[in-house]
Amino acid sequence: MNILSIINPRATCLAIVCLVVGMVSSAHAVPANQVLRRVDRQQIFGSCCVSWGETVSVVEPKAVVPVVVTWSTDFHLESQIIIGVGLIVNGGPCQFFGAPHLEEPLTFASQDDSRTLEFVVEPAQGLQVGNNTFTLCGGSLTSSSDSIVIGFNTLEVRLK
Amino acid sequence: MIAIKRHAMCLAMAGVVFGAATNAHAVPQKQVVAVTINQIFTGVCCFSWNTTAFANEGTKLTPVTVRWSADFLQNTLNNFNVGIMINGGPCRLDLGPNALGSFAVDGRSFIVGTWEWIVLPTDGLAPGLNSFTICGGGPNDAAKVTIGTNTLAVRTSK
């Protein structure tokens, strides 16, 4: 017996259409854990390097590819100090990818400044098949008594 | 014969739906914008800075990343803020960094900066075309900033 003859053709048709819609939608979705937005202010003290408590994650395919992590932030430094910024990949050590840092602007130190930093993580730098986590880390490169105030910021990871 | 026609019709419907859904995710013409003139903005935050890009959302809304990269020159010694208007709504300064920066004010030196904002579905996104307009301003009526060459890019998919 033809199985289609015992299934309502309209129901079958509707199911196929729904399946197609679902496949197309999911193929373009950006998982929420690939982006993070913080709208508070936190002051972080100490020498480099400690976790700054902001994590995003992305799923790598079987053929692991590089990822791009972008951090865009307001910040404030009280004095002429240098703050190193890096990433903890999958719970490992704090690594610098291109050694970005934050410095006190030349003038007008009473207000926040803003920067966008981009890190490129290669497969050999700790990436693995499946889920990968990326946590911001850093600290002062000049003195353990230094601190940085991090304002509103966004963190995003995407496969390259 | 009737069964074959039904299957053909079903396949056609699936094709139409697939085509429509795929088209909804295609890169719109103004998902990226480049502005190559200098514009002077004076006044209290916040008002439109005239640069708008668009992103197409499917029926299942996803986060949108908005990146603005600009040359700018602070004509007055003020704290300037920058943000985005979503679909013509109020100027949002809480979607990521909003400080324009603090730099030397000599009236002639442009500085370059980049800001990236994350817009979540709950921030006012809707299925179909969504607009994102740069906005900002200073703390008083005399605050003046010049925005030079700049680019605005939005994307919804990884």
Chai-1 contact restraints between the chains, C-beta under 6 A:
chainA,res_idxA,chainB,res_idxB,connection_type,confidence,min_distance_angstrom,max_distance_angstrom,comment,restraint_id
A,P9,B,R6,contact,1.0,0.0,6.0,A-B,restraint_1
A,C13,B,C10,contact,1.0,0.0,6.0,A-B,restraint_2
A,I16,B,C10,contact,1.0,0.0,6.0,A-B,restraint_3
A,I16,B,A14,contact,1.0,0.0,6.0,A-B,restraint_4
A,V17,B,M13,contact,1.0,0.0,6.0,A-B,restraint_5
A,V17,B,A14,contact,1.0,0.0,6.0,A-B,restraint_6
A,V17,B,V17,contact,1.0,0.0,6.0,A-B,restraint_7
A,V20,B,A14,contact,1.0,0.0,6.0,A-B,restraint_8
A,V20,B,V17,contact,1.0,0.0,6.0,A-B,restraint_9
A,V20,B,F18,contact,1.0,0.0,6.0,A-B,restraint_10
A,V21,B,V17,contact,1.0,0.0,6.0,A-B,restraint_11
A,V24,B,A21,contact,1.0,0.0,6.0,A-B,restraint_12
A,S25,B,G58,contact,1.0,0.0,6.0,A-B,restraint_13
A,S25,B,K60,contact,1.0,0.0,6.0,A-B,restraint_14
A,H28,B,H25,contact,1.0,0.0,6.0,A-B,restraint_15
A,H28,B,S157,contact,1.0,0.0,6.0,A-B,restraint_16
A,A29,B,T62,contact,1.0,0.0,6.0,A-B,restraint_17
A,V30,B,T62,contact,1.0,0.0,6.0,A-B,restraint_18
A,V30,B,P63,contact,1.0,0.0,6.0,A-B,restraint_19
A,V30,B,K158,contact,1.0,0.0,6.0,A-B,restraint_20
A,V35,B,P63,contact,1.0,0.0,6.0,A-B,restraint_21
A,V35,B,I118,contact,1.0,0.0,6.0,A-B,restraint_22
A,R37,B,I118,contact,1.0,0.0,6.0,A-B,restraint_23
A,V39,B,D94,contact,1.0,0.0,6.0,A-B,restraint_24
A,T70,B,E116,contact,1.0,0.0,6.0,A-B,restraint_25
A,S72,B,G96,contact,1.0,0.0,6.0,A-B,restraint_26
A,S72,B,P97,contact,1.0,0.0,6.0,A-B,restraint_27
A,S72,B,W115,contact,1.0,0.0,6.0,A-B,restraint_28
A,S72,B,E116,contact,1.0,0.0,6.0,A-B,restraint_29
A,T73,B,P97,contact,1.0,0.0,6.0,A-B,restraint_30
A,D74,B,P97,contact,1.0,0.0,6.0,A-B,restraint_31
A,D74,B,A99,contact,1.0,0.0,6.0,A-B,restraint_32
A,P105,B,S102,contact,1.0,0.0,6.0,A-B,restraint_33
A,P105,B,F103,contact,1.0,0.0,6.0,A-B,restraint_34
A,L106,B,A104,contact,1.0,0.0,6.0,A-B,restraint_35
A,T107,B,A104,contact,1.0,0.0,6.0,A-B,restraint_36
A,F108,B,S102,contact,1.0,0.0,6.0,A-B,restraint_37
A,Q111,B,N79,contact,1.0,0.0,6.0,A-B,restraint_38
A,Q111,B,S102,contact,1.0,0.0,6.0,A-B,restraint_39
A,D112,B,A99,contact,1.0,0.0,6.0,A-B,restraint_40
A,D113,B,G101,contact,1.0,0.0,6.0,A-B,restraint_41
A,D113,B,S102,contact,1.0,0.0,6.0,A-B,restraint_42
A,S114,B,P97,contact,1.0,0.0,6.0,A-B,restraint_43
A,S114,B,A99,contact,1.0,0.0,6.0,A-B,restraint_44
A,S114,B,G101,contact,1.0,0.0,6.0,A-B,restraint_45
A,T116,B,T114,contact,1.0,0.0,6.0,A-B,restraint_46
A,T116,B,E116,contact,1.0,0.0,6.0,A-B,restraint_47
A,F152,B,G96,contact,1.0,0.0,6.0,A-B,restraint_48
A,F152,B,P97,contact,1.0,0.0,6.0,A-B,restraint_49
A,F152,B,N98,contact,1.0,0.0,6.0,A-B,restraint_50
A,N153,B,P97,contact,1.0,0.0,6.0,A-B,restraint_51
A,T154,B,G96,contact,1.0,0.0,6.0,A-B,restraint_52
A,T154,B,E116,contact,1.0,0.0,6.0,A-B,restraint_53
A,T154,B,I118,contact,1.0,0.0,6.0,A-B,restraint_54
A,R158,B,K158,contact,1.0,0.0,6.0,A-B,restraint_55
